[in-house]
């Protein structure tokens, strides 16, 4: 599962001289975006999308995790936006594989073998599962 930001015009130069009230702004990295977010659940084996939930861009990914589950999952892969999902009641059941925060990954001492192996594992998790998965960014 993952989420992607769908940009919308932030301009108020329209007939109503106002922004769309359903759109909101969010920050990803050091960049600000205005629009909506599509939260997407993908089957890791087939690569097919099974669930899409649209929200305002400022809605956290982890809050939509339960809505993206169809109930037959045994394992779920997600990026760092899903940290803490195992504590949420609506997301109980499958085993969660959530990647480490990018800032913590940058702090790894890659001169150490265990750190290089951990970095490879985190790269795989951040891609949202096996190579047949689709990652929307």
N, C-alpha and C positions, 0 to 999 in steps of 0.2 A: 504494500500500500504506500501511497505517496500523495502529495498534493501539488498542484500547479496554480500559479497566479494567472488570472485572466485579466489583462489590462483593460481599463476603460478610460475615456477622456476625463481628465480632472478639470477641464475648462468649464467656466460658467457662462461662456459665450454662446448660449442657446436661447430658445424662445422664452423659457422660464427663468433665465439668468440664475440657474441653480444646478448644483451637482445632483446626480442620481442618488436618492436617499438609501438605496439598497447597496451601494458601493461604499467601501471604506478603504483607508490606507493602511499599509503594513510595511514593516522594514525587514528585508532579507539581506543579511550581511550588512553592508554599509549603504545599501541602495533602498530608497523608498518607492513603493508601488501603490497605485490606486486602482481598485477594481473588485473582483470577486476571486474566490478560490474554488477549484474543483478538487475534491478529495476522491481518490480513485483506488478501488480494490481490484487487483489483478490476480488471476490464477497463475501460479508459478509454473505449472506443467504445460499448459496450453498457451499462456501469454495473453489470454482473452480477458477483457475487462468484464467484471461481473457486477460492480456497483460503482455509481458515481453520485456524490452528494455535493451540491453547490451551496456555498456560504459566502458571507462577506469576507473580504481578504484578511481582516484582522482576527478571524476565528482560528484558534490554535488547532494544529493537526491532531493532537492527542485527544481532543474532545470529540472528534468524529470517528475515532477508531472502532468503537462498538457498532456504529451504523454501517461500517464497511465490511463487517464480518457476515458471512452467510450461514455459519453454524457448523460446517463440515471441516473446518480448518484444524490441522494438528500443529502447524507451525506458521508463523507470520513474520515477514521481514519488513522492516521499516527504517527510515533514516532517523537522525537525531531528533526530529520533530515529535517522535513518539516516545521519548524518554518518560518514564514513570507510568506507562500504560498498564503495566502489570498490577498496579495498585487500584485501577479503576474497575468497579464492579461490572459494568457493561461489557468489558473486554476480557473477562475471565474465560478460560477454556484452553485456547491454543498456547503453545510455547512461543514466546516472543523473542525475536532476534533484532535488537535495536542497536544501531550504530552509535559509537562514541561521538561526543561533541567535537567539531572540527578543531576548536582551540586546544582540547586535551590531546587530540591526535598530533597536533603540531609540537606539543611538549615532549613527545616520545623521543628517547635517545636511540636513534636508528643505528648507532654503532654497536648496539647490543642485539644479539640474535633474537631474544624473546620479543623485543620491541619491533623488530622487522616482521616477525611472524604475526604479531598482534596487528600491526598496520595492514598487512595483507588481508587478515580476517575482517578488519573494519572496512576496507575497501569493498569487499564482497557484500557485507551487510548493507553498506550505503548504496549499493546498486540495487537494493530491494530483492535479493534472492538470486536464484540460479540464472544462468545466462539466457534462459528462455523468457525471463520476466521482462516486462516493459516498465521502464522507469520514466515517469512524467516529471519534468522539472520546469 
